[in-house]
Amino acid sequence: MTDTGVIAGVSVTHTLASVDEIESAQASDEQTLVSGLLAREGIEEAFVLHTCNRAEAYVAGDDAATCRAALESFAPEVREGAIVHLDHDAALRHLMRVAAGLESLVLGEDQILGQLSDAAELARDVGGLSGGVLDDALSKSLQVGKRARAETAINEGSVSLGSAAVELAARDIDLADVTALVVGAGEMGTLAARALDASPVSRIVVANRTLSSAEHVVADLGSEAVAVSLDAVSRVVTEADLLIAATGAQRPIVDDETLAGAGETLCIDLGQPRDVDPDAGDEAVVVHDIDDLETVTGETRKRREAAAEAVESIIDTEFERLLQEFKRKRADDAVSAMYESAEQTKQRELQEALSKLESQGSLTDDQRETVEGLADALVGQLLAAPTKSLREAAAEDDWTTIHTAMELFDPEFDSAPAVPEDAPIPDGVTDADEVPQHVLDQVSDD
């Protein structure tokens, strides 16, 4: 019997870690990591989440120490200051915050819901989720994420410069079937690419001086997307209807020469200093800069910040509800074990008693029913108080009592204890074979 009631997690994200550190924490794929965690002694469930901005792992097992030990080898090359360790309650709340978009680079973004769901399926395919507390926690988190978006404005409008750029572009041109070119694969370029991914554009090209960084951004997109080097921008821009630049370069990298022959192109410059020469291109080229985005970002930022407070309230409610569900489940597990153990003992003793009575003369159906009813009543009355105590223990987070009960009432036995040779014979009994079973149990305990 295994009580998988404890969860622990570890998180490496954009909040504290660099892109290189996040990449190093993703050295192995999710399923390989899940399988490795499941191989650790005492671990019953495991789940790993990889996105472009986070690498996280969660396990459920026998106790907190076992879970923490299983996660010690996660992200070995990441400095300690960039790793967040999560105990049971913190892990539950963090998963809900992740699903709701409160931990995302873009507050309230929707893509994380799909990423969580996909990661859960990958874990389930290798036995990482099996209907235990971690599985329940993920299901609850996905429910919270859906509620947050259905009941608040957390995902409405743009809040970052990247998503604001896409919203501004949508006001100028129809994004359906558009090819968009993102120049730069840093934080701002990543946000712009992800915002484009959620828009109606049909194709996204990400250009960057370091091709591997552009490939990393593209790998996280669901739309048709390709990565190219920075020197390919002049060629690709002739196919693009929209260009968003965010490189952090010290001088414009999209100039008149770059846009020669580009045709009708909307350019949005997120660079500070500028990435796009404002005079570049002919009359078919329109250039917007950061100042043009202020009207887009102001009201939506306020709306999302207000919505975030409402989402926190949803999380508080669902967190407490989940804790209570776990407590009831763990108490019910202990109670079920107790009743299963008692039922086996009752059946064994009942059959022995009925056999002895039958040997003294045949029993009628009514007599047999009376004896069976007596046995049922005794079990019910004797276990009523322990049942109440176990449920109270769960409500008070007294897991020591719960664990002790599950060890004491292990139903995995099917034979009566042997009678010790020196067992005392009760008064009035002349043969050890006639000793009632409950007396033998008492003697064995002593």
C-alpha positions as CSV (number, residue, x, y, z in Angstrom):
1,M,0.0,0.0,0.0
2,T,1.4,3.4,-1.0
3,D,0.2,6.8,0.2
4,T,1.4,9.2,-2.5
5,G,0.3,12.3,-0.7
6,V,3.4,14.6,-1.0
7,I,4.4,16.8,-3.9
8,A,7.6,18.6,-4.5
9,G,8.8,20.7,-7.4
10,V,11.8,22.6,-8.8
11,S,11.6,25.5,-11.2
12,V,14.1,27.3,-13.5
13,T,12.5,30.2,-15.3
14,H,13.1,33.6,-16.9
15,T,12.5,35.3,-13.6
16,L,15.9,34.3,-12.1
17,A,17.7,32.3,-14.8
18,S,19.4,33.2,-18.0
19,V,18.4,31.7,-21.4
20,D,21.6,29.5,-21.3
21,E,20.6,28.2,-17.8
22,I,17.1,27.4,-19.0
23,E,18.5,25.6,-22.0
24,S,21.0,23.6,-19.8
25,A,18.1,22.5,-17.6
26,Q,16.4,21.1,-20.8
27,A,19.3,19.0,-21.8
28,S,17.1,15.9,-21.9
29,D,13.6,15.7,-23.2
30,E,10.6,15.6,-20.9
31,Q,9.8,11.9,-21.2
32,T,13.4,10.9,-20.5
33,L,13.4,13.1,-17.4
34,V,10.1,11.8,-16.2
35,S,11.2,8.2,-16.6
36,G,14.4,9.0,-14.6
37,L,12.4,10.5,-11.8
38,L,10.0,7.5,-11.7
39,A,13.0,5.2,-11.3
40,R,13.9,6.9,-8.0
41,E,12.9,4.9,-4.9
42,G,9.6,6.1,-3.3
43,I,8.5,8.2,-6.3
44,E,5.1,7.3,-7.7
45,E,4.4,10.2,-10.1
46,A,6.5,12.7,-12.1
47,F,5.9,15.5,-14.5
48,V,8.2,17.8,-16.4
49,L,7.4,21.1,-18.2
50,H,9.7,22.7,-20.9
51,T,8.9,26.0,-22.6
52,C,11.2,28.6,-24.1
53,N,11.1,30.4,-20.7
54,R,11.0,27.6,-18.1
55,A,12.1,24.2,-17.1
56,E,10.2,22.6,-14.2
57,A,9.9,19.2,-12.7
58,Y,7.4,17.8,-10.1
59,V,7.2,14.5,-8.3
60,A,4.8,12.9,-5.8
61,G,6.0,10.2,-3.4
62,D,6.0,8.8,0.1
63,D,7.3,11.8,2.0
64,A,8.8,15.3,1.5
65,A,12.4,14.2,2.0
66,T,12.1,11.5,-0.6
67,C,10.6,13.9,-3.1
68,R,13.3,16.5,-2.5
69,A,16.0,14.0,-2.9
70,A,14.6,12.8,-6.2
71,L,14.8,16.4,-7.6
72,E,18.4,17.1,-6.4
73,S,19.9,16.0,-9.8
74,F,17.5,18.3,-11.8
75,A,19.4,21.1,-13.6
76,P,22.8,20.3,-12.2
77,E,24.6,23.0,-14.3
78,V,22.3,25.8,-13.1
79,R,23.5,28.0,-10.3
80,E,21.6,27.6,-7.0
81,G,20.4,31.2,-7.1
82,A,18.5,30.5,-10.3
83,I,16.6,27.5,-9.0
84,V,13.4,27.7,-7.0
85,H,12.5,24.7,-4.8
86,L,8.8,24.2,-4.1
87,D,7.3,22.2,-1.2
88,H,3.9,20.6,-1.3
89,D,1.7,23.7,-0.9
90,A,4.1,26.0,-2.9
91,A,4.1,23.5,-5.8
92,L,0.3,23.3,-5.9
93,R,-0.1,27.1,-5.9
94,H,2.8,27.6,-8.4
95,L,1.2,25.2,-10.9
96,M,-2.1,27.1,-10.7
97,R,-0.2,30.4,-11.3
98,V,1.6,28.9,-14.3
99,A,-1.6,27.7,-15.8
100,A,-3.3,31.1,-15.2
101,G,-0.5,32.9,-17.0
102,L,0.6,34.8,-13.9
103,E,4.2,33.4,-14.2
104,S,4.5,34.1,-17.9
105,L,6.6,36.7,-19.7
106,V,3.4,38.0,-21.2
107,L,0.9,38.3,-18.3
108,G,-2.1,36.0,-19.0
109,E,-0.8,34.5,-22.3
110,D,-2.8,31.6,-23.5
111,Q,-0.1,29.3,-25.0
112,I,0.9,28.0,-21.6
113,L,-2.4,26.1,-21.2
114,G,-1.6,24.0,-24.3
115,Q,2.0,23.5,-23.2
116,L,0.8,22.2,-19.8
117,S,-1.7,19.9,-21.3
118,D,0.8,18.5,-23.8
119,A,3.5,18.0,-21.1
120,A,0.9,16.1,-19.0
121,E,0.1,13.8,-21.9
122,L,3.8,13.1,-22.4
123,A,4.2,12.3,-18.8
124,R,1.1,10.1,-18.8
125,D,2.5,8.1,-21.8
126,V,5.4,6.9,-19.7
127,G,3.5,6.3,-16.5
128,G,4.3,9.6,-14.9
129,L,0.7,10.5,-14.0
130,S,-1.5,7.7,-12.6
131,G,-4.5,9.4,-11.0
132,G,-2.6,10.4,-7.8
133,V,-2.2,13.7,-6.2
134,L,0.1,15.1,-8.9
135,D,-2.3,14.1,-11.6
136,D,-5.1,15.8,-9.6
137,A,-3.0,18.9,-9.1
138,L,-2.4,19.3,-12.8
139,S,-6.1,18.8,-13.6
140,K,-7.0,21.4,-11.1
141,S,-4.4,23.8,-12.5
142,L,-5.7,23.5,-16.0
143,Q,-9.2,24.1,-14.7
144,V,-7.9,27.3,-12.9
145,G,-6.2,28.4,-16.1
146,K,-9.5,28.1,-18.1
147,R,-11.5,29.8,-15.4
148,A,-9.0,32.7,-15.3
149,R,-9.5,33.4,-19.0
150,A,-13.2,32.8,-19.0
151,E,-14.0,34.9,-15.9
152,T,-11.5,37.7,-16.1
153,A,-9.8,39.9,-18.7
154,I,-6.3,38.5,-18.0
155,N,-5.7,37.5,-21.7
156,E,-7.5,40.4,-23.4
157,G,-5.5,43.0,-25.3
158,S,-1.7,43.4,-25.4
159,V,0.5,44.1,-22.4
160,S,4.1,43.8,-23.7
161,L,5.7,45.7,-26.5
162,G,5.9,42.5,-28.6
163,S,2.2,41.8,-28.4
164,A,1.4,45.5,-28.7
165,A,3.3,45.6,-31.9
166,V,1.1,42.8,-33.3
167,E,-2.1,44.6,-32.2
168,L,-0.9,47.9,-33.8
169,A,-0.1,46.0,-37.0
170,A,-3.6,44.5,-37.0
171,R,-5.0,48.0,-37.0
172,D,-3.1,48.9,-40.1
173,I,-3.3,45.7,-42.2
174,D,-5.3,42.4,-42.3
175,L,-3.0,39.8,-40.7
176,A,-4.7,36.8,-42.3
177,D,-2.3,34.9,-44.6
178,V,0.5,37.4,-43.8
179,T,4.1,36.5,-43.7
180,A,5.8,38.2,-40.8
181,L,9.5,38.7,-40.3
182,V,10.8,39.1,-36.7
183,V,14.4,40.5,-36.6
184,G,16.0,39.6,-33.2
185,A,15.6,36.6,-31.0
186,G,16.0,38.2,-27.6
187,E,13.3,38.7,-25.0
188,M,11.4,41.3,-27.0
189,G,11.7,39.4,-30.3
190,T,10.5,36.2,-28.6
191,L,7.4,38.0,-27.3
192,A,6.7,39.4,-30.7
193,A,7.1,36.0,-32.3
194,R,4.7,34.4,-29.7
195,A,2.2,37.2,-30.2
196,L,2.3,36.6,-34.0
197,D,1.9,32.9,-33.3
198,A,-1.4,33.7,-31.6
199,S,-2.6,35.9,-34.5
200,P,-4.0,35.0,-37.9
201,V,-0.6,35.3,-39.7
202,S,0.2,32.2,-41.8
203,R,4.0,32.2,-41.7
204,I,6.7,33.6,-39.3
205,V,10.4,34.1,-40.1
206,V,12.8,34.8,-37.2
207,A,16.1,36.3,-38.1
208,N,19.0,36.6,-35.7
209,R,22.8,37.0,-35.7
210,T,23.1,33.7,-33.8
211,L,21.0,31.2,-35.8
212,S,20.6,28.8,-32.8
213,S,18.8,31.5,-30.8
214,A,16.4,32.0,-33.7
215,E,15.9,28.3,-33.9
216,H,15.1,28.1,-30.2
217,V,12.3,30.7,-30.6
218,V,10.9,29.0,-33.7
219,A,10.8,25.6,-31.9
220,D,8.3,27.0,-29.5
221,L,5.8,28.3,-32.1
222,G,2.8,26.4,-33.4
223,S,2.5,28.3,-36.7
224,E,4.6,27.6,-39.8
225,A,7.9,29.1,-38.9
226,V,11.5,29.2,-40.0
227,A,14.8,30.6,-38.6
228,V,17.3,32.4,-40.7
229,S,20.6,34.3,-40.1
230,L,20.6,38.1,-39.9
231,D,22.3,38.5,-43.3
232,A,19.2,36.8,-44.9
233,V,16.9,39.7,-43.9
234,S,17.3,41.6,-47.2
235,R,16.1,38.5,-49.1
236,V,13.3,37.5,-46.8
237,V,11.8,41.0,-46.5
238,T,10.7,40.8,-50.1
239,E,8.3,38.0,-49.1
240,A,7.2,39.7,-45.8
241,D,4.2,41.9,-45.4
242,L,5.1,42.8,-41.8
243,L,8.5,43.3,-40.2
244,I,9.0,43.7,-36.4
245,A,12.5,44.6,-35.3
246,A,13.9,44.2,-31.7
247,T,17.6,43.5,-31.7
248,G,19.2,45.9,-29.1
249,A,21.8,46.9,-31.7
250,Q,23.5,50.3,-31.3
251,R,22.6,51.5,-34.7
252,P,19.8,50.7,-37.3
253,I,20.3,47.3,-38.9
254,V,17.2,47.7,-41.2
255,D,18.1,50.5,-43.6
256,D,17.4,51.7,-47.1
257,E,19.5,49.0,-48.7
258,T,17.7,46.3,-46.6
259,L,14.3,47.4,-47.7
260,A,15.2,47.9,-51.4
261,G,12.5,46.1,-53.4
262,A,10.5,45.2,-50.3
263,G,7.3,46.5,-51.7
264,E,4.4,47.2,-49.4
265,T,5.8,46.5,-45.9
266,L,4.7,47.6,-42.5
267,C,7.7,48.0,-40.2
268,I,7.4,48.2,-36.4
269,D,10.6,49.2,-34.6
270,L,10.9,48.1,-31.0
271,G,14.5,48.9,-30.7
272,Q,16.0,51.4,-28.3
273,P,18.1,52.9,-30.0
274,R,16.3,52.4,-33.3
275,D,16.6,49.2,-35.3
276,V,14.9,50.6,-38.4
277,D,16.0,53.8,-40.1
278,P,12.8,55.9,-40.2
279,D,13.6,57.1,-43.7
280,A,14.3,53.7,-45.1
281,G,12.4,52.4,-48.1
282,D,10.1,54.1,-50.5
283,E,6.5,55.3,-50.1
284,A,5.3,51.7,-49.9
285,V,7.1,51.2,-46.6
286,V,5.4,52.4,-43.4
287,V,7.5,52.6,-40.2
288,H,6.1,52.8,-36.6
289,D,8.3,53.2,-33.5
290,I,7.8,52.7,-29.8
291,D,6.1,56.0,-29.3
292,D,3.3,54.8,-31.6
293,L,2.6,51.9,-29.2
294,E,1.8,53.9,-26.1
295,T,-1.9,54.2,-26.9
296,V,-2.1,50.4,-27.4
297,T,-0.3,49.4,-24.2
298,G,-1.6,51.8,-21.6
299,E,-5.2,50.7,-21.2
300,T,-4.6,47.0,-21.8
301,R,-1.9,46.9,-19.1
302,K,-4.2,48.4,-16.5
303,R,-6.9,46.0,-17.6
304,R,-4.7,43.0,-17.1
305,E,-3.3,44.1,-13.8
306,A,-6.8,44.5,-12.4
307,A,-7.7,41.1,-13.9
308,A,-4.6,39.6,-12.2
309,E,-6.0,40.4,-8.8
310,A,-9.2,38.6,-9.7
311,V,-7.2,35.6,-10.9
312,E,-5.3,35.5,-7.6
313,S,-8.7,35.3,-5.8
314,I,-9.7,32.4,-8.0
315,I,-6.4,30.7,-7.2
316,D,-6.8,31.2,-3.4
317,T,-10.3,29.6,-3.6
318,E,-9.3,26.7,-5.7
319,F,-6.1,26.1,-3.7
320,E,-8.0,25.7,-0.5
321,R,-10.5,23.5,-2.3
322,L,-7.8,21.3,-3.6
323,L,-6.1,21.0,-0.2
324,Q,-9.4,19.9,1.3
325,E,-9.9,17.4,-1.5
326,F,-6.5,15.9,-0.9
327,K,-7.2,15.7,2.9
328,R,-10.4,13.9,2.3
329,K,-8.8,11.5,-0.1
330,R,-6.0,10.7,2.2
331,A,-8.3,10.2,5.1
332,D,-10.6,8.0,3.0
333,D,-7.6,5.9,1.9
334,A,-6.7,5.3,5.5
335,V,-10.3,4.5,6.5
336,S,-10.7,2.2,3.5
337,A,-7.5,0.3,4.5
338,M,-8.9,0.0,8.1
339,Y,-12.3,-1.3,6.9
340,E,-10.7,-3.7,4.4
341,S,-8.4,-5.1,7.1
342,A,-11.4,-5.4,9.5
343,E,-13.5,-7.1,6.8
344,Q,-10.9,-9.7,6.2
345,T,-10.6,-10.4,9.9
346,K,-14.4,-10.5,10.3
347,Q,-14.9,-12.9,7.5
348,R,-12.2,-15.2,8.8
349,E,-13.6,-15.2,12.3
350,L,-17.2,-15.4,11.1
351,Q,-16.5,-18.5,9.0
352,E,-14.7,-20.1,12.0
353,A,-17.6,-19.4,14.3
354,L,-20.2,-20.6,11.9
355,S,-18.3,-23.8,11.3
356,K,-18.2,-24.5,15.0
357,L,-21.9,-23.7,15.4
358,E,-22.7,-26.0,12.5
359,S,-20.7,-28.8,14.1
360,Q,-23.0,-28.4,17.2
361,G,-26.1,-28.7,15.1
362,S,-27.4,-27.3,11.8
363,L,-28.1,-23.5,11.6
364,T,-31.2,-22.1,10.1
365,D,-30.9,-19.2,7.6
366,D,-32.3,-16.8,10.2
367,Q,-29.7,-17.9,12.8
368,R,-26.9,-17.5,10.2
369,E,-28.2,-14.1,9.3
370,T,-28.2,-13.1,13.0
371,V,-24.6,-14.1,13.5
372,E,-23.5,-12.3,10.4
373,G,-25.5,-9.2,11.4
374,L,-23.8,-9.3,14.8
375,A,-20.3,-9.4,13.2
376,D,-21.2,-6.5,10.9
377,A,-22.6,-4.4,13.8
378,L,-19.4,-5.1,15.9
379,V,-17.1,-4.0,13.1
380,G,-19.2,-0.8,12.4
381,Q,-19.3,0.2,16.1
382,L,-15.7,-0.6,16.8
383,L,-14.5,1.4,13.8
384,A,-16.8,4.4,14.1
385,A,-14.5,6.2,16.6
386,P,-11.3,5.5,14.7
387,T,-12.9,6.7,11.4
388,K,-13.9,10.0,13.0
389,S,-10.4,10.4,14.4
390,L,-8.7,9.7,11.1
391,R,-10.9,12.3,9.3
392,E,-10.1,14.8,12.0
393,A,-6.4,14.0,11.7
394,A,-6.5,14.7,8.0
395,A,-8.4,18.0,8.5
396,E,-5.7,19.1,11.0
397,D,-2.8,18.0,8.7
398,D,-1.8,15.3,11.2
399,W,-0.2,13.1,8.5
400,T,1.7,11.1,11.1
401,T,-1.5,9.6,12.4
402,I,-2.7,8.9,8.8
403,H,0.6,7.1,7.9
404,T,0.5,5.1,11.1
405,A,-3.0,4.0,10.5
406,M,-2.2,2.9,7.0
407,E,0.7,0.8,8.3
408,L,-1.3,-0.7,11.1
409,F,-4.3,-1.6,9.0
410,D,-2.5,-3.1,6.1
411,P,-5.1,-5.5,4.6
412,E,-2.5,-7.5,2.8
413,F,-2.7,-10.7,4.9
414,D,-4.8,-13.8,4.6
415,S,-3.9,-16.1,7.5
416,A,-4.5,-16.2,11.2
417,P,-1.5,-15.9,13.5
418,A,-0.1,-19.1,14.8
419,V,-0.8,-20.1,18.5
420,P,2.3,-19.8,20.6
421,E,3.2,-23.0,22.4
422,D,3.3,-21.2,25.8
423,A,0.0,-19.3,25.2
424,P,-2.1,-19.1,28.4
425,I,-5.4,-21.0,28.1
426,P,-8.4,-18.9,29.3
427,D,-10.5,-20.3,32.2
428,G,-13.0,-22.9,31.1
429,V,-11.1,-23.8,27.9
430,T,-9.5,-27.2,27.9
431,D,-8.0,-27.3,24.4
432,A,-5.9,-24.6,22.7
433,D,-7.9,-25.2,19.5
434,E,-11.0,-23.9,21.3
435,V,-9.4,-20.5,22.1
436,P,-11.4,-17.7,20.4
437,Q,-9.6,-15.9,17.6
438,H,-9.7,-12.5,19.3
439,V,-7.9,-14.0,22.3
440,L,-5.2,-15.5,20.0
441,D,-4.8,-12.0,18.4
442,Q,-4.3,-10.5,21.8
443,V,-1.8,-13.1,22.8
444,S,0.1,-12.6,19.5
445,D,0.2,-8.8,20.1
446,D,1.6,-9.3,23.5
